[in-house]
Amino acid sequence: MEIVEPEAAGDPEYRFNGSTMGYAKATMARLGMLSYEEAPDPRPEDFGLTPEDLRDPGGGRSPEALAAYTAAWRDWQAERPTGIPHYKIGEGNDGWLVTPAEIRAALAAFEAQPDAAKAGTMAEEPRWDEWIDYLRRAAEHGGFRVE
């Protein structure tokens, strides 16, 4: 995962492997940091594209329209985010943008937890402090992309 504006954010990357990402996602779910809305499903026609354009993105028919279509689902966020959407993390490296508003909502949910729950999480996972620090930096620097 990489902070969108890395030059201003210190260490711009945070890496999970398959097993640690599963643990982190489960912990975030337990702490109320995830949201469960579904990913958007933009219609290609709304961007002047056909389904064939999506199957053959290298066909070059309309790179600008294809970029706009891709951004419509990768960069989407709910009107009032309640956390980091579950589908954006841990299910592939699709370039999802986790927005500052989504991160702030997740951090607010974490901070609202009882001190014992936060301390227990910190004790169970020594890297949790690093992850929370990373989220705080990312929230101030454009969010992060899952890549």
Beta strands, then each sheet from edge to edge (+ up, - down):
strand 1: 2-3
strand 2: 34-35
strand 3: 84-85
strand 4: 97-98
strand 5: 144-145
sheet 1: 1+ 5- 4+
sheet 2: 2+ 3+
end
